[in-house]
Amino acid sequence: MIELLNDLAAADPAYEDFAVWGYGEVLMHAWQRQHAIVRLAPNVELSIHFDLDGLEVGVAWWYAPPPQIERYRAAVAAAGSGRRLVAIVRALEEQGYVVSGDMLKRPLRGHPADHPRMTLLRHRSVIATRPLGCDDWIHTAAAADHVLAAFTQLRPLSRWMVKHVAQPRS
């Protein structure tokens, strides 16, 4: 995993801030599952999961403080940035990504219940993930190419989150 992340960082300096850890020790041995993140901004991260099913990539905006959630909802409610987010989410879903996150159960107060982006307004986090599988390339340097291609597909969503929601890193 470290070698893969070093290859990603060599390909694009934006991916230099990364961390790796094993998890799930309670349910399975640590060697069976690893997770890595690349921090793009506070609470905005690209992720790579590696387990017995293969690689999975994603982008997440999560664990956000209230000011970020307010900025997110204002950007979703705004005509231009909100429509852009809808287009980004649709494109990712068409490419096989699952877009999910923590959501309020009811419509958000202060917005009409029939708001065209009410589903996105109810989000408290946004996560987009897609499995890359476990083909023969996973054991070669080509794995970095597959992850970079997926990160490129995720770039519009991560850039939207960094621009409209996250505060710049200092």
Sine and cosine of phi, psi and omega as CSV:
sin_phi,cos_phi,sin_psi,cos_psi,sin_omega,cos_omega
0.00,0.00,-0.66,0.75,0.00,-1.00
-0.89,0.45,-0.68,0.73,0.01,-1.00
-0.88,0.48,-0.67,0.75,0.04,-1.00
-0.87,0.49,-0.71,0.70,-0.01,-1.00
-0.93,0.38,-0.58,0.81,0.08,-1.00
-0.90,0.44,-0.63,0.77,0.07,-1.00
-0.89,0.46,-0.65,0.76,0.03,-1.00
-0.90,0.43,-0.69,0.73,0.00,-1.00
-0.91,0.42,-0.58,0.82,0.05,-1.00
-0.92,0.39,-0.55,0.84,-0.01,-1.00
-0.97,0.24,-0.52,0.85,-0.04,-1.00
-0.48,-0.88,0.91,-0.42,-0.02,-1.00
-0.85,0.53,-0.32,0.95,0.03,-1.00
-0.90,0.43,-0.29,0.96,-0.05,-1.00
-0.98,-0.18,0.33,0.94,-0.05,-1.00
-0.97,0.23,-0.45,0.89,-0.06,-1.00
-1.00,0.00,1.00,0.00,-0.07,-1.00
-0.76,-0.65,0.29,-0.96,0.06,-1.00
-0.60,-0.80,0.51,-0.86,-0.01,-1.00
-0.75,-0.67,0.62,-0.78,0.12,-0.99
-0.41,-0.91,0.38,-0.93,0.15,-0.99
-1.00,-0.03,0.45,-0.89,0.04,-1.00
-0.47,-0.88,0.15,-0.99,-0.01,-1.00
0.99,0.14,0.38,0.92,-0.04,-1.00
-0.86,0.51,-0.44,0.90,0.00,-1.00
-0.94,0.33,-0.66,0.75,-0.08,-1.00
-1.00,-0.06,-0.49,0.87,-0.02,-1.00
-0.49,-0.87,0.31,-0.95,-0.01,-1.00
-0.90,0.44,0.57,-0.82,-0.07,-1.00
-0.85,0.52,-0.53,0.85,-0.03,-1.00
-0.94,0.35,-0.25,0.97,-0.03,-1.00
-1.00,0.08,-0.14,0.99,-0.06,-1.00
-0.43,-0.90,0.75,-0.66,0.10,-0.99
-0.71,-0.71,0.41,-0.91,-0.01,-1.00
-0.67,-0.74,0.64,-0.77,0.08,-1.00
-0.70,-0.71,0.53,-0.85,0.08,-1.00
-0.78,-0.62,0.47,-0.88,0.14,-0.99
-0.86,-0.51,0.92,-0.40,-0.03,-1.00
-0.98,0.18,0.82,-0.58,0.04,-1.00
-0.98,-0.19,-0.53,0.85,0.00,-1.00
-0.22,-0.98,0.17,-0.99,0.04,-1.00
-0.82,0.57,0.84,-0.54,0.05,-1.00
0.94,0.33,0.15,0.99,0.08,-1.00
-0.87,-0.49,0.89,-0.46,-0.11,-0.99
-0.64,-0.77,0.62,-0.78,0.24,-0.97
-1.00,0.03,0.53,-0.85,-0.04,-1.00
-0.70,-0.71,0.44,-0.90,0.10,-0.99
-0.73,-0.68,0.81,-0.58,0.10,-0.99
-0.94,-0.35,0.69,-0.72,0.06,-1.00
-0.77,-0.64,0.87,-0.50,0.05,-1.00
-0.57,-0.82,-0.23,-0.97,-0.07,-1.00
-0.91,0.41,-0.28,0.96,0.06,-1.00
-1.00,0.02,-0.13,0.99,0.02,-1.00
0.90,-0.44,-0.44,-0.90,-0.03,-1.00
-0.99,-0.12,0.56,-0.83,0.16,-0.99
-0.70,-0.71,0.66,-0.75,0.01,-1.00
-0.88,-0.48,0.35,-0.94,0.03,-1.00
-0.18,-0.98,0.11,-0.99,0.14,-0.99
-0.74,-0.67,0.59,-0.81,-0.02,-1.00
-0.63,-0.78,0.65,-0.76,0.27,-0.96
-0.90,-0.44,0.94,-0.35,-0.11,-0.99
-0.46,-0.89,0.15,-0.99,-0.05,-1.00
0.79,0.61,0.63,0.78,-0.10,-1.00
-0.99,0.17,0.63,-0.78,0.12,-0.99
-0.96,0.29,0.32,-0.95,-0.03,-1.00
-0.78,0.63,-0.64,0.77,0.01,-1.00
-0.88,0.47,-0.59,0.81,0.04,-1.00
-0.93,0.38,-0.65,0.76,0.01,-1.00
-0.89,0.46,-0.64,0.77,0.04,-1.00
-0.89,0.45,-0.69,0.73,0.03,-1.00
-0.90,0.44,-0.64,0.77,0.03,-1.00
-0.87,0.49,-0.76,0.65,-0.05,-1.00
-0.92,0.40,-0.59,0.81,0.06,-1.00
-0.90,0.43,-0.64,0.77,0.00,-1.00
-0.94,0.35,-0.60,0.80,0.04,-1.00
-0.93,0.38,-0.64,0.77,-0.03,-1.00
-0.95,0.32,-0.49,0.87,0.00,-1.00
-0.91,0.40,0.62,-0.79,-0.10,-0.99
-0.86,0.51,-0.81,0.59,-0.10,-1.00
-0.92,0.39,-0.83,0.56,-0.05,-1.00
-0.93,0.36,-0.55,0.84,0.03,-1.00
-0.92,0.40,-0.71,0.70,0.05,-1.00
-0.90,0.44,-0.59,0.81,0.03,-1.00
-0.89,0.45,-0.67,0.74,0.03,-1.00
-0.89,0.45,-0.66,0.75,0.04,-1.00
-0.86,0.52,-0.71,0.71,0.00,-1.00
-0.90,0.45,-0.64,0.77,0.02,-1.00
-0.90,0.44,-0.73,0.69,-0.01,-1.00
-0.89,0.46,-0.70,0.71,0.03,-1.00
-0.86,0.50,-0.69,0.72,0.00,-1.00
-0.89,0.46,-0.67,0.75,0.02,-1.00
-0.91,0.42,-0.67,0.74,0.03,-1.00
-0.89,0.46,-0.61,0.79,0.05,-1.00
-0.91,0.41,-0.44,0.90,0.02,-1.00
-1.00,0.02,0.09,1.00,0.06,-1.00
0.99,-0.12,0.11,0.99,0.03,-1.00
-0.99,0.13,0.54,-0.84,0.13,-0.99
-0.98,-0.20,0.84,-0.54,0.00,-1.00
-0.97,-0.26,0.84,-0.54,-0.07,-1.00
-0.59,-0.81,-0.26,-0.97,0.04,-1.00
0.53,-0.85,0.15,-0.99,0.06,-1.00
-0.94,0.33,0.72,-0.70,-0.04,-1.00
-0.73,-0.69,0.53,-0.85,0.16,-0.99
-0.93,0.37,0.52,-0.85,-0.01,-1.00
-0.98,0.20,-0.45,0.89,-0.06,-1.00
-0.90,-0.43,0.30,-0.96,0.07,-1.00
-0.85,0.53,0.53,-0.85,-0.04,-1.00
-0.95,0.32,0.74,-0.67,0.06,-1.00
-0.89,0.46,0.56,-0.83,0.03,-1.00
1.00,0.01,-0.05,1.00,0.04,-1.00
-0.77,-0.64,0.59,-0.81,0.03,-1.00
-0.89,0.45,0.57,-0.82,-0.03,-1.00
-0.88,0.48,-0.42,0.91,0.00,-1.00
-0.99,-0.16,0.37,0.93,0.05,-1.00
-0.82,0.57,0.70,-0.71,-0.08,-1.00
-0.88,0.47,-0.32,0.95,0.02,-1.00
-0.87,-0.49,0.51,0.86,-0.05,-1.00
-0.86,0.51,-0.61,0.79,0.01,-1.00
-0.86,0.50,-0.71,0.70,0.03,-1.00
-0.93,0.36,-0.56,0.83,0.03,-1.00
-0.90,0.44,-0.48,0.88,-0.03,-1.00
-0.97,0.24,-0.20,0.98,-0.02,-1.00
-0.94,0.35,0.65,-0.76,0.19,-0.98
-0.95,-0.31,-0.18,0.98,0.11,-0.99
-0.43,-0.90,0.39,-0.92,0.04,-1.00
-0.73,-0.68,0.81,-0.59,-0.03,-1.00
-0.73,-0.68,0.76,-0.65,0.07,-1.00
-0.84,-0.55,0.83,-0.55,-0.04,-1.00
-0.72,-0.69,0.42,-0.91,0.07,-1.00
-0.43,-0.90,0.74,-0.67,0.09,-1.00
-0.96,0.27,0.62,-0.78,0.08,-1.00
-0.99,-0.17,-0.21,0.98,0.06,-1.00
1.00,-0.06,-0.22,-0.98,-0.09,-1.00
-0.66,-0.75,0.77,0.64,0.00,-1.00
-0.98,0.18,0.03,-1.00,-0.05,-1.00
-0.86,0.51,-0.48,0.88,-0.03,-1.00
-0.90,0.43,-0.31,0.95,-0.08,-1.00
-0.89,0.45,-0.39,0.92,-0.03,-1.00
-0.99,-0.14,0.23,0.97,-0.05,-1.00
-0.81,-0.59,0.06,-1.00,0.06,-1.00
-0.91,0.42,-0.30,0.95,0.03,-1.00
-0.90,0.43,-0.31,0.95,0.04,-1.00
-0.85,0.53,-0.64,0.76,0.02,-1.00
-0.89,0.46,-0.61,0.79,0.03,-1.00
-0.90,0.44,-0.66,0.75,0.02,-1.00
-0.91,0.42,-0.67,0.74,0.01,-1.00
-0.93,0.38,-0.67,0.74,0.04,-1.00
-0.88,0.48,-0.63,0.77,0.03,-1.00
-0.90,0.44,-0.66,0.76,0.03,-1.00
-0.92,0.39,-0.67,0.74,0.04,-1.00
-0.88,0.48,-0.57,0.82,0.06,-1.00
-0.90,0.43,-0.64,0.77,0.06,-1.00
-0.91,0.42,-0.54,0.84,-0.03,-1.00
-0.99,0.11,-0.20,0.98,-0.08,-1.00
-0.83,0.55,-0.68,0.73,0.01,-1.00
-0.85,0.52,-0.65,0.76,0.01,-1.00
-0.94,0.33,-0.69,0.72,-0.01,-1.00
-0.90,0.43,-0.64,0.77,0.04,-1.00
-0.91,0.42,-0.64,0.77,0.03,-1.00
-0.87,0.49,-0.72,0.70,-0.01,-1.00
-0.90,0.45,-0.69,0.72,0.00,-1.00
-0.90,0.44,-0.69,0.72,-0.05,-1.00
-0.93,0.36,-0.71,0.71,-0.16,-0.99
-0.99,-0.14,-0.30,0.95,-0.17,-0.99
-0.84,-0.53,-0.80,0.60,-0.13,-0.99
-0.98,0.19,0.53,-0.85,0.14,-0.99
-0.99,0.12,0.58,-0.81,0.01,-1.00
-0.87,0.49,0.56,-0.83,0.07,-1.00
-0.94,0.34,0.56,-0.83,0.03,-1.00
-0.99,-0.17,0.00,0.00,0.00,0.00
